[in-house]
Amino acid sequence: MTVEKPGLARKILADSLVQLEFAKVVELVVGKTQTPYGRALAAGLVPFDDRPRIGEALREAQEAGRLLGEDGPLPLGSGIDLLPHLERLHTEGLSLDPEVLRDVQAALEAAAACRQRLLKTEDVPALQAFALRLTAFPELAGEIRSSIGPRAEILDSASFELADLRDGLKGERSRIRRQLEGILQDDRLQGVFQENLITDRNGRYVLPVRADHSGRLKGFVHDVSASGQTLYVEPAIALESNNRVQTLVHKIAREEERILARLTASVRKVRHKLSDNQAVLARLDLRQAIARLTVDLDGVVPGLADEPSLDLRDARHPLLVAAAKARSAAPAVVPIDLRLPAECHSLIISGPNTGGKTVALKTAGLLVLMVRAGLPVPCAPGSRLFPFAPVMADIGDEQSIEQSLSTFSGHLLRLRNILARADSETLVLMDELGTGTDPGEGSALALAAVDSLRKVGARIMATTHLHVVKGYAQLEADVENAAVEFDAESLQPTYRLHYGIPGASHAFTIARRIGLPEEVLTLAADYLGLGEREGVAIIERLQTLRAKLDDELHTAQRLRAAAEEDRRHSRQERAEVAARRQALLDEARQRGVGMLAAAEEKLQALFRQVPASAVPSRERAALTSALRELHEVLPEPLPQGPQQVPAEVAVREILYVPELGIEAEVTRIYGDRLELLAGGKKLRQARSALRQYQPRRFAPQHRPVPRVRDRVERRAFLPRLVLVGKRVEDAQALLGRFLDDALLHGELQLEVVHGAGQGVLRTAVRQFLAERREVARFQPAPAEQGGDNVTLVELRH
């Protein structure tokens, strides 16, 4: 390879941007901006070279699109570019005009609004970083708002002095007008005035006096009409008042200058922050413009591949999409799949003219450039590409009469520059490979160039009509053919690409469709020769067969996707049915518990109302014990489980199974499927069907054997109950059960150990005993039995 000359890379990049019409995409972005500084930033949009910056720009664009779709556009405003005015503030003593101060206020309010909006929005971390760089100056914005009106007028509220001066001026002018109106209405001066009005000359109130009556009104002439018939006279009586008006006018002007100087000084202190704010707002405006364009283009952010490759699904040329959106009558843009796998260095596209070969090249190159510039591109989700840098193109005619360059020479000059710069991260796009000269020599040069580019690891996409180049692609392991589809029945291109086969040029078919005489076509077929005609026919049949196979494959894929969607819906419906069933069971359990609690409460109320002698204590205890046993038999409602799908699991971890409403222990892990143990039974579930507790829960190494209460335990009744350390509520529940069991077993002398402590539990126990009808009496135990730490209880027969 030759040594790269200085500036060659920039020339190649600029040339490729022109050939791929990147500037037109930039124009689309510029048209979506809202502010002049956003437009300036968008106009300078170029592809980035470093991958981190590309990823950052794409994340910002993705977040801006999500923000635009969910919450609407950012409140960026549409103020002027403040930078030229802020630069002037380096000169001390200079004041900003009221119009500029209003724009400063608008910029401050836009910065504050954007900062507030972004900081309260979730899932936009990249844009929130911009918000943190915006500085709000609410005091300065409020000061300008109270000083400058919406029409850039200085308000009375700008200062007390200004308000007083303006009030004084208003009063003085009213006095002068009253004086002059009195002169106009004076009967002695009838016929002196040209008309009854008060006017102004040089800031002083005057009256229009007829020239031939000038001597009748004493005063000072300030102006004469063009005809000389009218003199504008300031009456002597108004001289002092006009002087006072002029004095007030000058004082007001000085006060307004002082106000502007004060506001300008405040702006001068924060001019660097204002410049930073404008840079951030310009960046936000650019990202929002990109988001708007993404909506128009139906674009997505493709994944960035680690190895040089291209996998663009349903890709569309953005300029064609934009044109179709702008013109309702424009034809629909046909999406194509552009594939250049990592193991494939070159893709040779062939097929008829007007079939979309060049558009495919331009689409691939332009989408790569757009992604490198941080722009989402019109393709299907799941697409991926490598951010090739540089993208070098030889598309179109480089003929130049001024430089004595033929079409072929122009192609060679571009090829020379490409060979000098290409490396393993380069994408080379070459249109009509090997044309413009003798087919044999052109093919040889084309294949040699492709070999040289493959040697340095460059990725190549090229179009051709030459059979030699198509055969080369069929024979080389890392070179693939692709054919532009042509519908033989309608005699129209479909613009779709079929991979793995070369394309036929369909020159005779197109010529016949255009209307060339049949005798000319017959003669041309004779010149072509039998072998050549048969080869062309085979390629055309292969292309037709491949198109049918691709259609069948797409149909099968659609059917499979539909079947998977049906399965997903079925699983979802089963899960919903199970959830509804579980909800009904939980509701029934809850109602049962409530009904039992109500029945128990009613029974206790009846016991309290009925005299103790009416219902024997043994029967009373049997009833309450039966209710309590019902409580024990009735299952508890299933608790609401956690909602988080586990990202990772471990053996012995306790997970929740929503479909069954149970907890289960993980015993084995098989990738995304887990074996679990629940209630002594094994089951297998997908990880996505399980839910994880937060914080995570794990089963103990050795599970204790659960204690089973049975009739033997119930028969072994001890007339002594120890409540030391129990809470009051728990102790009362145990004491109630203890009294019932005692009656059932015929034990009438009982001992309750509650301890001393602070006396809270002892008081609660004795109060509970006092309310129970089956208790005949109770008292503290003798000192030798524990004294006041123990209560002795005697039950009724």
C-alpha positions in Angstrom: 0.0 0.0 0.0 1.2 3.5 -0.7 1.8 6.0 2.1 -1.2 8.2 2.9 -0.6 11.8 1.9 -1.5 14.7 4.3 -5.1 15.7 3.9 -6.0 12.6 1.9 -8.2 11.2 4.6 -10.1 14.5 4.8 -10.5 14.6 1.0 -11.8 11.0 0.9 -14.2 11.6 3.8 -15.5 14.8 2.2 -15.9 13.1 -1.2 -17.8 10.2 0.4 -20.1 12.5 2.3 -20.9 14.2 -1.0 -21.5 10.9 -2.9 -23.7 9.5 -0.2 -25.6 12.8 0.2 -25.0 13.1 3.9 -25.6 16.9 3.7 -29.2 16.2 2.8 -29.7 14.3 6.0 -28.1 17.2 7.9 -30.7 19.5 6.2 -33.5 17.3 7.5 -32.1 17.6 11.1 -31.6 21.3 10.7 -35.3 21.6 9.7 -36.4 20.0 13.0 -34.4 22.3 15.3 -36.1 25.0 17.4 -33.4 27.5 18.2 -30.8 29.4 16.1 -27.9 27.9 18.2 -29.4 24.4 17.8 -29.6 25.0 14.0 -25.9 26.1 14.0 -24.9 23.0 15.9 -27.0 20.7 13.6 -25.5 22.3 10.5 -22.1 21.3 11.6 -23.1 17.7 12.2 -20.4 15.2 11.0 -19.7 11.5 11.7 -17.6 10.8 14.8 -14.6 8.5 14.6 -14.3 7.3 18.2 -16.7 4.6 19.4 -17.4 5.9 22.9 -18.6 9.3 21.5 -20.8 7.4 19.0 -22.4 5.4 21.7 -22.9 8.5 23.9 -24.6 10.3 21.0 -26.9 7.3 20.2 -27.9 7.0 23.9 -28.7 10.7 24.0 -30.8 10.4 20.8 -32.6 7.3 22.2 -33.5 9.1 25.5 -34.6 12.2 23.6 -36.9 10.1 21.5 -38.4 8.4 24.6 -38.8 11.8 26.3 -40.5 13.3 23.2 -42.9 10.4 23.0 -43.9 10.2 26.6 -43.7 13.9 27.8 -43.6 16.0 24.7 -40.9 18.5 23.6 -38.5 20.2 26.0 -39.3 23.9 26.7 -36.2 25.2 24.8 -37.7 28.5 23.8 -36.7 30.1 20.5 -34.4 33.0 21.6 -31.6 34.7 19.7 -28.0 33.6 19.8 -26.6 35.4 22.9 -22.9 34.7 22.2 -22.2 37.9 20.1 -23.9 40.0 22.8 -22.1 38.2 25.6 -18.8 38.8 23.8 -19.4 42.5 23.9 -19.6 42.4 27.7 -15.8 42.2 27.8 -15.9 46.0 27.3 -16.7 47.7 30.6 -19.3 50.4 30.6 -21.3 48.9 27.7 -25.0 48.3 28.3 -27.2 45.7 26.7 -30.4 46.8 24.9 -33.7 46.0 26.5 -34.5 43.5 23.6 -31.3 41.6 24.4 -32.1 41.6 28.1 -35.5 40.1 27.3 -33.7 37.3 25.3 -31.4 36.8 28.3 -34.5 36.3 30.5 -36.0 33.9 28.0 -32.7 31.9 27.9 -32.6 31.8 31.7 -36.2 30.6 31.9 -35.6 27.9 29.2 -32.6 26.6 31.1 -34.5 26.5 34.4 -37.5 24.8 32.8 -35.3 22.2 31.0 -33.3 21.5 34.1 -36.4 20.9 36.2 -38.1 18.8 33.5 -35.1 16.5 33.0 -34.3 16.0 36.7 -37.8 14.8 37.5 -37.9 12.4 34.4 -36.9 8.8 34.9 -34.8 6.7 32.6 -32.9 9.5 30.9 -29.5 9.5 32.7 -27.6 10.9 29.7 -29.9 13.9 29.3 -30.0 14.4 33.1 -26.2 14.9 32.9 -27.0 17.9 30.7 -29.5 19.1 33.2 -26.9 19.1 35.9 -24.7 21.4 33.7 -27.5 23.9 33.3 -27.4 26.8 35.8 -30.6 28.5 36.8 -30.4 32.2 37.9 -34.0 32.8 39.2 -33.0 36.1 40.9 -31.6 37.5 37.7 -34.5 36.3 35.6 -36.9 37.8 38.1 -35.0 41.1 38.1 -35.2 41.4 34.3 -38.8 40.3 34.2 -39.8 43.1 36.7 -37.7 45.6 34.8 -38.3 44.9 31.1 -41.8 44.5 29.6 -42.9 42.1 26.9 -42.4 44.7 24.2 -38.8 45.4 25.5 -40.0 48.6 27.3 -38.5 49.5 30.6 -41.2 49.1 33.3 -42.0 51.5 36.1 -41.3 48.6 38.5 -37.6 48.7 37.4 -36.9 51.3 40.2 -38.8 53.5 42.6 -37.0 56.6 41.2 -38.2 55.8 37.7 -41.8 55.3 38.8 -41.7 58.7 40.7 -40.1 60.5 37.7 -42.6 59.1 35.3 -45.5 60.0 37.6 -44.1 63.6 37.8 -43.7 63.8 34.0 -47.3 62.6 33.5 -48.6 65.3 35.9 -46.5 68.0 34.4 -47.7 67.2 30.9 -51.3 67.2 32.1 -50.8 70.7 33.5 -49.3 72.0 30.2 -52.2 70.5 28.2 -54.7 72.2 30.5 -52.9 75.5 30.0 -52.8 75.2 26.2 -56.4 74.0 26.0 -57.4 77.2 27.9 -55.6 79.3 25.3 -57.3 77.4 22.4 -60.7 78.1 24.0 -60.0 81.8 24.7 -62.5 83.9 22.7 -60.0 86.7 22.4 -57.8 84.5 20.3 -60.5 83.3 17.9 -59.1 83.0 14.3 -55.4 82.9 15.5 -55.0 79.1 15.3 -54.8 77.1 12.1 -56.7 74.3 14.0 -57.6 73.5 17.5 -54.9 71.0 18.5 -51.9 70.7 20.7 -48.8 69.2 19.0 -45.1 68.6 19.8 -41.9 70.0 18.4 -38.5 69.0 19.8 -40.2 67.6 22.9 -42.0 70.8 23.7 -45.8 71.4 23.5 -46.7 74.0 20.8 -49.8 75.4 19.1 -50.3 75.8 15.3 -50.7 79.6 14.7 -51.6 81.2 11.4 -48.7 83.2 10.0 -50.8 86.3 9.5 -51.9 86.3 13.2 -48.5 85.6 14.8 -48.4 88.8 16.7 -51.5 88.1 18.6 -49.9 85.2 20.7 -46.8 85.9 22.6 -44.4 83.0 22.6 -41.5 81.2 20.8 -41.6 79.8 17.3 -40.1 76.3 17.1 -41.1 75.3 13.5 -42.8 76.5 10.3 -44.9 74.4 8.0 -43.7 73.6 4.5 -46.2 76.1 3.0 -45.1 78.8 5.5 -48.8 79.4 6.5 -48.5 77.8 9.9 -46.1 78.7 12.8 -45.7 76.2 15.7 -45.5 78.5 18.7 -44.7 77.7 22.3 -46.8 80.2 24.3 -44.8 82.2 26.9 -47.1 81.0 29.6 -46.1 77.3 29.0 -42.3 78.0 28.9 -41.6 77.0 32.5 -43.8 73.9 32.4 -42.1 72.8 29.1 -38.7 73.3 30.8 -39.8 71.2 33.7 -41.0 68.5 31.3 -37.6 68.5 29.5 -35.8 68.2 32.8 -37.9 65.2 33.8 -37.4 63.6 30.4 -33.6 63.9 30.8 -33.8 62.5 34.3 -35.9 59.6 33.2 -33.4 58.8 30.4 -30.5 58.9 32.9 -32.5 56.6 35.2 -33.3 54.2 32.4 -29.6 54.1 31.4 -28.7 53.4 35.1 -31.2 50.5 35.1 -29.8 49.0 31.9 -26.3 49.4 33.3 -27.4 47.6 36.5 -29.0 44.7 34.7 -26.1 44.5 32.3 -23.6 44.3 35.2 -25.7 41.4 36.6 -25.6 39.6 33.2 -21.8 40.3 32.9 -21.1 38.5 36.2 -22.7 35.3 34.8 -21.9 35.6 31.1 -19.7 32.5 31.1 -22.5 30.4 32.7 -24.9 31.8 30.1 -22.6 30.7 27.3 -22.4 27.2 28.9 -26.2 27.1 29.2 -26.6 28.0 25.5 -24.2 25.3 24.5 -26.2 22.7 26.6 -29.5 24.0 25.2 -28.1 23.8 21.7 -27.1 20.1 22.3 -30.6 19.4 23.7 -32.2 21.1 20.7 -30.1 19.0 18.4 -31.0 15.7 20.2 -34.7 16.7 20.2 -34.5 17.5 16.4 -32.9 14.1 15.9 -35.8 12.5 17.9 -38.3 14.3 15.7 -36.6 13.1 12.5 -36.4 9.6 14.0 -40.2 9.6 14.3 -40.6 10.7 10.7 -38.2 8.1 9.4 -39.5 5.4 11.8 -35.9 4.9 12.9 -34.3 2.8 15.6 -30.9 2.8 17.3 -29.1 -0.3 16.0 -26.6 -2.3 18.1 -22.9 -1.6 17.6 -21.1 -4.7 16.5 -17.6 -5.4 17.9 -16.3 -6.9 14.7 -16.5 -5.3 11.2 -19.9 -6.5 10.0 -23.3 -5.3 8.8 -26.7 -6.7 9.6 -29.4 -4.1 8.7 -32.9 -5.6 8.5 -35.6 -3.9 6.5 -33.3 -1.0 5.8 -34.6 2.0 3.9 -32.9 4.9 2.4 -33.7 7.9 4.7 -34.0 10.4 1.9 -36.4 8.2 0.0 -38.4 7.8 3.3 -38.5 11.5 3.8 -39.6 12.1 0.2 -42.4 9.6 0.6 -43.5 11.3 3.8 -43.5 14.7 2.1 -45.4 13.6 -1.0 -48.4 11.4 -0.4 -48.4 10.3 -4.1 -44.7 9.1 -3.8 -44.2 5.3 -4.1 -43.7 3.3 -1.0 -40.0 2.6 0.0 -39.2 -1.1 -0.3 -37.1 -2.3 2.7 -34.1 -4.5 2.0 -31.9 -6.6 4.2 -28.2 -5.5 4.0 -25.9 -8.3 5.3 -22.2 -8.4 5.5 -21.3 -11.0 8.2 -18.0 -10.8 10.0 -16.7 -13.8 8.1 -17.6 -12.2 4.8 -15.2 -9.5 3.5 -17.0 -8.7 0.3 -20.5 -8.6 -1.2 -21.0 -8.4 -5.0 -24.4 -7.2 -6.0 -25.6 -7.8 -9.5 -28.8 -7.6 -11.4 -30.7 -5.3 -13.9 -30.3 -1.6 -14.2 -32.9 0.4 -12.3 -33.1 -2.6 -10.0 -31.8 -0.8 -6.9 -28.1 -1.9 -6.8 -26.8 1.6 -6.4 -29.5 2.5 -3.9 -28.5 -0.5 -1.8 -24.9 0.7 -1.7 -25.9 4.2 -0.8 -28.3 3.0 1.9 -25.6 0.9 3.5 -23.0 3.7 3.4 -25.4 6.5 4.5 -26.8 4.5 7.4 -23.3 3.8 8.7 -22.5 7.5 8.5 -25.7 8.4 10.3 -25.1 6.0 13.1 -21.6 7.5 13.5 -23.1 10.9 13.7 -25.5 9.8 16.5 -28.6 9.4 14.4 -31.1 6.5 14.6 -31.6 4.9 11.2 -34.7 3.5 9.3 -34.4 -0.2 9.8 -35.9 -3.0 11.9 -35.2 -3.5 15.6 -32.4 -6.0 16.2 -30.2 -4.6 13.4 -26.5 -4.3 14.1 -23.6 -2.6 12.4 -19.9 -1.8 12.9 -19.1 1.9 12.9 -16.8 1.7 9.9 -14.4 4.6 9.7 -13.7 5.7 7.1 -16.5 4.9 4.7 -15.1 5.4 1.2 -17.2 5.4 -1.9 -16.8 5.3 -5.7 -20.3 6.0 -6.9 -21.3 8.1 -9.8 -19.4 9.7 -12.7 -16.1 11.5 -11.9 -15.7 12.8 -15.5 -14.1 16.3 -15.7 -13.6 18.2 -18.9 -11.5 20.8 -17.1 -9.1 18.2 -15.8 -9.2 16.2 -19.0 -10.6 13.2 -17.0 -12.7 10.5 -18.6 -15.2 8.5 -16.6 -12.8 5.6 -16.4 -9.9 7.9 -15.3 -12.1 9.4 -12.6 -12.9 6.0 -11.2 -9.2 5.1 -11.2 -8.3 8.3 -9.3 -10.9 7.4 -6.6 -9.6 3.8 -6.5 -6.1 5.0 -6.0 -7.1 7.1 -3.0 -9.1 4.3 -1.6 -6.2 1.8 -1.9 -3.9 4.3 -0.2 -6.2 4.8 2.9 -8.1 1.5 3.4 -7.5 -0.6 6.5 -9.4 -3.3 8.5 -12.0 -0.8 9.8 -12.9 0.6 6.3 -16.1 0.1 4.4 -15.5 0.5 0.6 -18.5 1.0 -1.7 -17.9 0.6 -5.4 -20.5 1.0 -8.1 -20.3 -0.7 -11.5 -17.1 -2.4 -10.7 -14.8 -2.9 -13.7 -16.9 -0.8 -16.2 -15.9 2.2 -18.3 -13.2 0.3 -20.3 -12.6 -3.0 -22.1 -14.6 -5.6 -20.1 -11.6 -8.0 -19.9 -9.2 -5.4 -18.7 -11.8 -3.8 -16.4 -12.6 -7.1 -14.8 -8.9 -7.8 -14.2 -8.3 -4.4 -12.6 -11.5 -4.8 -10.5 -10.5 -8.2 -9.1 -7.0 -7.0 -8.4 -8.4 -4.1 -6.4 -10.8 -6.3 -4.5 -7.9 -8.7 -3.6 -5.8 -5.8 -2.4 -8.6 -4.5 -0.2 -9.3 -7.9 1.2 -5.7 -8.3 2.0 -5.7 -5.3 4.4 -9.0 -6.5 5.9 -11.3 -3.8 4.4 -15.0 -4.7 3.9 -16.3 -4.2 0.4 -19.8 -3.8 -1.1 -19.8 -3.5 -4.9 -22.1 -3.7 -7.9 -21.3 -5.2 -11.3 -22.7 -6.5 -14.5 -19.5 -8.5 -15.4 -19.7 -12.3 -15.3 -16.1 -12.6 -14.4 -16.6 -10.7 -11.2 -19.8 -12.7 -10.4 -17.8 -15.9 -10.9 -15.0 -14.6 -8.7 -17.6 -14.0 -5.9 -19.0 -17.5 -6.3 -15.5 -19.1 -6.0 -13.9 -17.1 -3.2 -14.7 -18.2 0.4 -15.1 -14.8 2.0 -16.9 -13.2 -1.0 -20.6 -13.5 -1.5 -23.0 -12.8 -4.4 -26.3 -11.1 -4.0 -28.9 -10.5 -6.7 -31.4 -7.7 -7.1 -34.8 -9.3 -7.7 -36.6 -8.9 -11.0 -40.2 -9.9 -11.6 -40.2 -11.7 -14.9 -44.0 -11.6 -15.1 -44.5 -7.8 -14.5 -41.1 -7.1 -16.1 -40.4 -4.8 -13.1 -37.7 -4.8 -10.4 -38.9 -5.5 -6.9 -35.7 -3.9 -5.3 -35.3 -6.9 -2.9 -31.9 -8.6 -2.4 -31.4 -12.4 -2.6 -28.1 -13.6 -1.2 -26.0 -16.5 -2.4 -26.7 -16.2 -6.2 -25.6 -13.8 -8.9 -28.1 -11.6 -10.6 -29.0 -11.5 -14.3 -28.9 -8.1 -16.1 -32.1 -8.8 -17.9 -30.9 -6.5 -20.7 -33.1 -8.2 -23.4 -36.2 -8.1 -21.1 -35.7 -4.4 -20.3 -35.1 -3.6 -23.9 -38.3 -5.4 -25.0 -40.3 -3.6 -22.3 -38.9 -0.2 -23.5 -40.0 -1.1 -27.0 -36.9 -2.0 -29.1 -37.9 -3.7 -32.4 -38.2 -7.5 -32.1 -35.9 -8.0 -35.1 -33.1 -6.0 -33.3 -33.6 -8.2 -30.2 -33.4 -11.4 -32.4 -30.3 -10.2 -34.1 -28.7 -9.4 -30.7 -29.5 -12.8 -29.4 -27.7 -14.3 -32.4 -24.7 -12.2 -31.7 -24.8 -13.2 -28.0 -24.3 -16.9 -28.9 -25.9 -20.1 -27.7 -23.7 -20.7 -24.7 -24.0 -17.1 -23.4 -27.8 -17.2 -23.8 -28.0 -20.5 -21.9 -25.8 -19.1 -19.1 -28.0 -16.0 -18.8 -31.1 -18.2 -18.8 -29.7 -20.4 -16.0 -28.9 -17.3 -13.9 -32.4 -16.0 -14.5 -34.0 -19.3 -13.5 -31.8 -19.5 -10.4 -32.8 -16.1 -9.4 -36.5 -16.9 -9.9 -36.1 -20.1 -7.8 -34.3 -18.3 -5.0 -37.0 -15.6 -4.9 -39.7 -18.3 -4.5 -37.6 -20.1 -1.8 -37.2 -16.7 0.0 -40.9 -16.1 -0.1 -41.6 -19.5 1.3 -39.0 -19.0 4.0 -40.6 -15.6 5.0 -44.0 -17.3 5.0 -42.7 -20.1 7.3 -41.1 -17.5 9.6 -44.3 -15.6 9.8 -46.3 -18.7 10.6 -43.8 -19.7 13.2 -43.9 -16.2 14.8 -47.7 -16.4 14.8 -47.6 -19.8 16.4 -45.2 -18.6 19.1 -47.4 -15.6 19.7 -50.4 -18.0 20.1 -48.4 -20.1 22.6 -47.4 -17.0 24.5 -51.1 -15.9 24.7 -52.2 -19.3 25.8 -49.6 -19.4 28.6 -50.6 -15.9 29.6 -54.3 -16.9 29.6 -53.5 -20.0 31.7 -51.6 -17.8 34.2 -54.5 -15.3 34.4 -57.0 -18.1 35.0 -54.8 -19.6 37.7 -54.4 -16.1 39.2 -58.2 -15.6 39.2 -58.7 -19.0 40.7 -56.2 -18.3 43.4 -57.8 -14.9 44.1 -61.2 -16.6 44.5 -59.8 -19.2 46.8 -58.0 -16.5 48.9 -61.3 -14.5 49.1 -63.2 -17.6 50.2 -60.6 -18.4 52.8 -60.7 -14.8 54.1 -64.5 -14.8 54.2 -64.4 -18.1 56.1 -62.0 -16.7 58.7 -64.1 -13.6 59.0 -67.3 -15.6 59.5 -65.6 -17.8 62.2 -64.3 -14.7 64.0 -67.8 -13.2 63.9 -69.3 -16.4 65.2 -66.8 -16.6 68.0 -67.5 -13.0 68.9 -71.2 -13.6 69.0 -70.7 -16.8 71.1 -68.6 -14.8 73.6 -71.2 -12.1 73.7 -73.9 -14.7 74.4 -71.8 -16.2 77.2 -71.5 -12.8 78.7 -75.3 -12.2 78.6 -76.3 -15.7 79.9 -75.8 -16.3 83.6 -72.9 -18.6 84.5 -75.2 -21.2 86.0 -77.3 -21.5 82.7 -74.4 -23.0 80.7 -72.1 -25.4 82.5 -68.4 -24.5 82.3 -67.5 -27.7 80.6 -70.0 -27.1 77.7 -68.9 -23.5 77.4 -65.3 -24.6 77.1 -66.2 -27.3 74.5 -68.0 -24.7 72.3 -65.1 -22.2 72.3 -62.6 -25.1 71.8 -64.5 -26.3 68.7 -64.4 -22.8 67.2 -60.7 -22.6 67.8 -60.2 -26.0 66.1 -62.1 -24.7 63.1 -59.6 -21.8 62.9 -56.8 -24.3 62.9 -58.3 -26.5 60.2 -59.1 -23.6 57.9 -56.1 -22.8 55.7 -54.6 -19.3 55.9 -55.0 -17.1 52.7 -52.0 -17.3 50.5 -49.7 -14.3 51.0 -49.1 -11.9 48.1 -45.8 -13.0 46.6 -42.9 -10.8 45.4 -42.9 -9.4 41.8 -39.2 -9.4 40.8 -38.0 -12.0 38.2 -34.7 -13.4 39.5 -31.6 -12.3 37.5 -29.5 -15.0 39.2 -30.3 -17.8 41.6 -28.5 -20.1 44.0 -29.1 -23.6 45.4 -31.1 -23.4 48.7 -32.6 -20.1 47.7 -36.3 -19.7 48.5 -38.3 -18.5 45.5 -42.0 -17.8 45.0 -44.1 -19.7 42.4 -46.9 -17.3 41.3 -48.9 -20.0 39.3 -49.1 -22.2 42.4 -49.0 -19.5 45.0 -46.3 -21.4 47.0 -42.7 -21.0 48.1 -40.1 -23.5 46.9 -36.5 -24.2 47.5 -34.0 -24.4 44.6 -32.3 -27.8 44.6 -30.7 -27.8 41.1 -30.0 -25.3 38.3 -30.2 -26.3 34.6 -29.4 -23.0 32.8 -32.7 -21.1 32.8 -34.7 -24.0 34.2 -34.7 -24.8 37.9 -35.5 -27.9 40.0 -37.4 -26.9 43.1 -38.6 -28.6 46.3 -42.0 -27.6 47.6 -43.9 -29.5 50.4 -41.7 -32.6 49.8 -42.5 -32.6 46.0 -40.1 -31.8 43.2 -41.1 -29.5 40.3 -39.3 -27.8 37.5 -39.9 -24.2 36.4 -38.4 -21.7 34.0 -36.5 -18.9 35.8 -38.8 -16.3 34.2 -41.9 -18.0 35.8 -40.5 -17.5 39.3 -40.2 -14.5 41.6 -37.4 -13.5 44.0 -37.7 -12.1 47.5 -35.9 -8.9 48.4 -33.7 -9.3 50.4 -33.1 -12.8 49.1 -34.1 -15.7 51.3 -32.4 -19.1 51.8 -33.4 -22.3 53.4 -31.4 -23.4 56.5 -28.8 -26.2 56.1 -30.7 -28.6 58.5 -34.4 -28.1 58.6 -35.9 -28.8 62.0 -38.6 -31.5 62.2 -41.9 -29.7 62.6 -43.7 -30.4 65.9 -47.1 -32.1 65.5 -49.8 -31.5 68.0 -52.0 -34.6 68.5 -54.5 -36.0 70.8 -51.8 -37.6 73.0 -50.4 -34.1 73.6 -53.9 -32.8 74.3 -54.5 -35.6 76.9 -51.2 -34.9 78.7 -52.6 -31.7 80.3 -50.6 -29.9 82.9 -52.4 -27.5 85.3 -49.5 -25.1 85.3 -49.0 -22.3 82.6 -45.8 -20.4 82.3 -46.2 -16.9 80.6 -42.9 -15.3 81.6 -41.5 -13.3 78.7 -44.7 -13.4 76.6 -46.4 -10.3 75.1 -49.7 -9.3 76.7 -51.7 -10.3 73.6 -50.0 -13.7 73.2 -50.3 -14.4 76.9 -54.1 -13.7 76.9 -54.6 -16.0 74.0 -52.6 -18.8 75.7 -54.4 -18.2 78.9 -57.8 -18.5 77.2 -56.8 -21.8 75.6 -55.4 -23.0 79.0 -58.7 -22.3 80.8 -60.7 -24.1 78.1 -58.4 -27.2 78.1 -58.6 -27.3 81.9 -62.4 -27.4 81.9 -62.3 -30.2 79.2 -59.9 -32.2 81.4 -61.8 -31.6 84.6 -58.9 -29.6 86.2 -60.3 -26.9 88.5 -57.1 -25.9 90.5 -54.6 -24.0 88.2 -51.4 -22.2 88.5 -50.3 -19.3 86.2 -46.6 -18.2 86.3 -46.3 -14.6 85.0 -43.3 -13.3 86.8 -42.9 -9.9 88.5 -41.1 -7.5 86.1 -42.9 -4.1 86.0 -46.2 -5.8 86.7 -47.7 -5.2 83.3 -48.2 -8.9 82.5 -49.4 -9.7 86.0 -52.1 -7.0 85.8 -53.2 -8.1 82.3 -53.5 -11.8 83.5 -55.5 -10.9 86.5 -57.8 -8.5 84.6 -58.4 -11.3 82.0 -59.2 -13.8 84.7 -61.6 -11.3 86.3 -63.7 -11.1 83.1 -64.0 -14.9 82.6 -67.2 -16.4 84.0 -65.7 -19.8 84.4 -63.2 -18.5 87.0 -64.6 -18.8 90.5 -61.7 -17.0 92.2 -57.9 -16.2 91.9 -55.2 -15.0 94.3 -51.4 -14.6 94.6 -49.6 -17.8 95.5 -48.0 -18.2 98.9 -44.4 -17.0 99.3 -43.1 -20.6 99.1 -44.9 -21.1 95.7 -43.6 -17.9 94.2 -45.6 -15.2 95.9 -46.9 -12.4 93.7 -45.0 -13.9 90.6 -47.6 -16.6 90.4 -51.5 -16.5 90.4 -53.5 -19.4 91.7 -56.8 -19.9 89.8 -59.9 -21.9 90.9 -62.6 -22.7 88.2 -66.3 -23.3 88.7 -67.8 -26.8 88.5 
